Amino acid sequence: MTSTTRPTPSMDEITALAKRRGFIFQSSEIYGGVNGVWDYGPLGVELKRNVREAWWRDNVTLRDDVVGVETAILMNTDVWRASGHLENFHDQMVDCKTCKKRWRADHLTSDRCPACGNATLTEPRDFNMMFKTFIGAMEDASSTAYLRPETAQGIFVDFKLIAQTARMKPPFGVAQIGKAFRNEITPGNFTFRSREFEQMELEFFVPGKPDGEDLKWYRYWVDERYDWFMRLGMLPSRLHKHEYEGDELAHYSKATTDLEYDWPFGTSELEGIAHRGVYELTQHVEASGKDLAFFDEESKEKYLPTVIEPSLGVDRALLAFLIDAYEKEAERTVLRFHPRLAPFKVAVFPLVRNKPDIVEVATRIEKSLRPSFRTTLDDSGNVGKRYYRQDEIGTPYCVTVDYESLEQHDVTVRDRDTKEQVRVSIDKLESYLREKLST
Ligand code: GAP
């Protein structure tokens, strides 16, 4: 990274770049799209995989106290009854009888419709945000099911099986990445609030005693999650810890912190880290009649562990990284992605496309780098244009094969951030790039 501050781009700049370069498209665009649903293009899918992989590696692979699971999107409806989602996961809505627009009651400042100005609003009505479907051939109340609105419940209901089979003992965590669905009333700000999205959630189970152990872990996760964004190059000036006070806290929560990001449309939640007490496990014990308590063989104690939950949206994280990386300079737009996140790590250019020897060496180099890094070969336009094309999608290094390469067996490596160019011998290229990219 060369700069520690840069102007925040507009959402229009971000959405235009995302579409132009194949990061994110409107879903089913040729039919007019679906509000709040998005597709990831060839570069978006690489970036998304890298976001997930960075999270999984740092929160699961490199730790000895976290295991992973992948639970189903469809769950028994009793799960949502017990968790409170059937009863409480809704917004209060009002409809305008004149223009038929629907509004969230808490967003209205008067009894008039913000669109048409008429005082023809209905009384507030509950609107559940879970998507409903049916399991099996019958479409009746007994076959009703819901698409999960969060991945966390799969972890809670499997808690005992996971602890037993993985032989884990609190303090330990269970991580999951997967789709979640919410029929958001007001999806918007690009992928920030979507109706179909993905979550990366970690339920960290800690012994409730000794007193204070839970808060120690809560603070640990708030700091660890903040540091994760910093390690991935996010600008410190744009990420803030917002600790909840008083009424902001859920009734079962001792403490909650949001990591808030300065989005182009204002400061708002990127990730939440919540102390959830024993709320969910208690609910599931009561509703299922099953004993989910953990039995500690050593101390012979049996208890329901307290839960600390860092919960982050993949799509929201990706959007934050995209905005954060964006910088417009006089002659180029550059995405200053951390190398771990960049969709392509290396682009290889044959200086000219009509000289078979040069094309052959460039193709061979690009192929030989593929097992180590995500690479691309680009042979169209002059090299300056190609640099700018790669800068705009955040490729950290460009390698050019020229006439000299045929004699000297070396290439030019150009750095995205400093624009510096150095000659590197072809047989040392892989290790040179590996070192540069392993920040
Ligand atoms: N299990 C806790 C939970 O789901 P949440 O605050 O509702 O908590 C956690 O969601 C994270 O999921 C948010 O911080 C955000 O990153 C992401 N998220 C939630 N709703 C979203 C939506 N409609 N679109 C995109 N991401 C969303």
Residues whose N, C-alpha, C, O or C-beta is under 5 A from the ligand:
A	BS01	GAP	P149 E150 A152 R182 E184 T191 F192 R193 S194 F197 E269 L270 E271 G272 S311 L312 G313 R316
